[in-house]
Amino acid sequence: MGRIRFRVVSRPAQHVVRDATDGGRASTKHVQSVERAASLLRAVASASGPAATATSLAQTVGLNRTTTWRILATLERERLVSHDPETGTYSLGFGLVDLAGQAGGALARLARVVLQRLAARSGETAALAVLRDGSLTYVAEATPGSVVSAGWQGREVSMHATSTGKALLAWSDPADLRILLDLPRGGRLPRHTKTTITSFSALLDELAATRERGYAVCRGEFENTAWGVSAPVLDAVGQPVAVVSIWGPGDRLTADHFAVLGPVVKAAADEISERQPASAR
């Protein structure tokens, strides 16, 4: 499993925690096992290569190897870390991404005014999607009152066949793409319509073009009638935490509209990013 580039905010204090073998006592105001697990998560987040083995991580946090292995095994069961049996190294797991996705409710409330303005300006449905349980899901949407449109809220999003999914992929670490797509080497992406991209190499070209223009587009690749443009909401280190999209039928939201609406949806995503609390960015 590839390493997930997931930002963990570190405490000012060092990683080292007191170990039962050194005679130290944990403060009664703290739960020692939780402190140790948190310290290991921070160590995993900042380690790579040989420094990410259990032995090296034990040295980093000041725990004995038996305690470190036991905590790492528990974290792995909870999908908070991932273990590569070939290299013996640990990386952060998708359970952390799922937890971050649960914050989507607060982000949706924060984004609602922006989505309403975006829907009014574009004349189409504006939506916000976040990662939840390993899937990209719409958590908020706004529609102009005079337009009949399909509701997207609560629906899971195809990663490769929607502008929403492609916006997330384009700004994710390249090493994580097959994981996000659940695509083994040599496999092909599922086809939904005649315009769906099914080749991984073709998708990589599409993602490169997406990053260059600053927004993703969809030409009826998941549903024939659903065309859209999307842009990522980024955190302080440039990682996507959500995606803003404009969706509409192909007879209204044509490819000619992409160059106009793309910068508009990107500006909306940037505004939502700026509205996040400093701790979230």
N, C-alpha and C positions, 0 to 999 in steps of 0.2 A: 504494500500500500504506500502511495506517495506521501510525502510530508505535507501536511496542511498548514499553510501560512496563516495562522490565526493569531491576532494580536492579544496579548495578555498584559494588563497593566501591572507592573511590579511595584511592590512596596519599597519605600526607601531603605528598609532594613535588608540585611544580607539574607541569602537563601538558608544559611545554617540554622538548624533547629536543635534543641537539646535532645540527646539520645539517652534512653534509659541506662545504657551501658557506661555513660560518662559520669553517672552520679548526679546529673542535673535534675532539677525538679521543675515541672511546668507550673506556671502561674495558675491559681485557682480561677482566674478570670478567662482562661483560654482552654479549649479542648485540644489536647496535644495531638491526637490522631488527625484532626482536621487541619491543624497547622502543618503537620508533616505532609499530608496529601497536597495541600495548597503549595507548599514549598517545592514539592516534586513537580507539580504541574508547571510552575514557573521555570524550574530548571529544564524540563523537557522543552518548553517553548523556546528557550534561548540556546539549546544545545543542537549540535549536528555532528554527523560522522561518529567517530569513536567516543566523543564526549557524550553521546546519547545512549550509551549502553548502561545497563543496570549498575555495573560496577562503578563507572565514572559518575553516574548520577548520584550514587550513594556517597561518593567522595565530595561531590559538589554541595550536597545539603547536610553533610555531617552525620549521616545515619549508617548503621551497619548494614551489610548486604542483605541479610535475612529480612530485616524490617523493610528495606527498600523494595525487594522483590515482592513481598506480601502486599504492600501498598500499590505497587504498579499492577499486580495481578487484579486487584480490586478495581482500580481505575480502568483497566482494560475491559473487565466485565461490564462496566457501566458506560463503555464506549467513549471515555474521556481521554484515553490514550490509545494508540495503536502500536502493536509490536510487530516488527519485521523479523521473522524467524531466520532468514538468511543472513542478515547482518547483526542480529541481536540488538538493534537500536529501537528506540521509542520515539514516537512523534505524537502530536496532539490529535485526538480523535474527533470524528464527526458528532459525537455527543455534545461537544462544546458548541459546535455550530447550531445544533438543535436548540440548546439552551439560549443562545443568542437570538435565535429566531422567535423565541417566546416573548422577547422584548418588542416584537413587531406590533403588538397592540398599542403600546405607548407611541411608537413611531407612527402608526396609522393615525392616531389622534392628532399628533403634531403635524402630519402631512395633509390633513383633511382640507384646510383652507386653500392650500396650494393646489390640490387636486380639483377643487371646485372652480378655482380661477382658470386652471388649465382646460377643464371641460368646456367652460363658457367661451374661452378664446378659440379652441379648436373646433367646437361644435360636435365633438365625439366623446366617447367614454374615456375617462382618465382613471388609471388604477395604480395601486402600489402593491408590490409583491415582496415577500421575504422568505428565507429558508426556514422550513419547519419539518422536523423529522426526516431530514435528508431530501425533502422535496421543496420546490419553489411554489409558493401558494399566494394567491391574491388575498390581501387582508383588508383592503379599503378601495372604494371606487366612487367616482362622481360622474353624473351624466347631465348634459344640458336638458332641460325640461321638455323641449319641443322635439327631441330626437328619440325615436324608438331604437333601443339597442339591447343586446344580450347582456345579462349580468355575468360578471366574471368572479365576483367575490366568493371566496371559499374554494375555488377551483384550483387544482394543481396545474402546473405549467410544464409543458414539454421544454426540455433544456435546449434541444437543437433545432426545434421547429417553430419557435416563437421569437419575436424580437426581445421579449422579456428574458427568456432563457439565454439568448445569445449575448445580451448585455451583461448578464452575470458572468458567463463564461469568458467573455473578452477581457474582463478586468480581474479574473481569478488567476492564480498561479498556474502556468502551463503544465506543471507537474501534476496538478490535481484534476485536469480536464477529464481523463478517462474515468476517474473515480466519480466525479459529478455526473457523468453521462452513463455510468454503469456499463462501460464498453470495454470488453476484453480486446487485447491486441489481435488484429486481423478481423475483428467483427465489423458489421455494418450497422448504421443507425436505422431505426425503424422508419418506414415511409408512411406518411399520413395522407398526402396529396401528391399530385404530379410535380409540384414545385419543391417538395421536401428535399433538403440536403441529406444524403445518406452516406456519403463518403467522409471519413474522418479528415483526410487531407484537404478536401474541398471545404469542410467546415473550418479548418484552421485558416484557410485563405479568407473566408468570410469574417472570421473573428479579427484578423489583422486589418481588414478594411474597416471593420466596425470601430476598432480603437483609433484608427487614423481619422475617421470622420467625427468621432465623439458620440455616436449613437448607433443603435442596431435597428434593422428593418426586417419586416416579415411580409412576404408576398403570398399570403394564403397558403402557408406551408404546413399549418396544423389543421386548420379548417379552411376550405376554399373561400368562405365568405369573410374570414377574419384577416385584415391587414393592419399593420401597426408599426409604430416607432417607439423605441425605449432607450432610456439612459440610466446608468447606475447611480445610486446614492452612495458616495464613498466616505470612508472614515479618514482620520487624520493621516494615515499612512498609505492611502490610496487603495484600500481593499473595499470591495462592494459589500454593503450591509442590507441593501434593498434595491429595488428597481422600479422606476416610474415609467408608465406606458400610456400611449394613446392608441385606442383600438377603434376600428370602424369597418364597415363593409367595403369591398374593393371598388364598388361603383361610386363611392363617395371619397374614401381615403385611397386615392390612386398613387402610383409611384411618383407622379409629378408633384404630389404634396409632401413627399419625404424631405426634400431639401428645405422646405418651409417649416414643417412641424418638427424636424429633427432638432434644430437649435432651440426651439421653444421647449421641448420636453427635457433637453439637457439643462437649460436654465432652471426649470422647475426642480429637477433632481439636485442641482447644485444648491438651490435655495433650501431644500429639505435638509441637505447635509449641513448647511450653516445653521439651521434651526436646532440641530441636535445639541444637547448639553455638552460642554467641553469634555466631560468625563467619557462621553460616548464617542467623541471624535478623537 
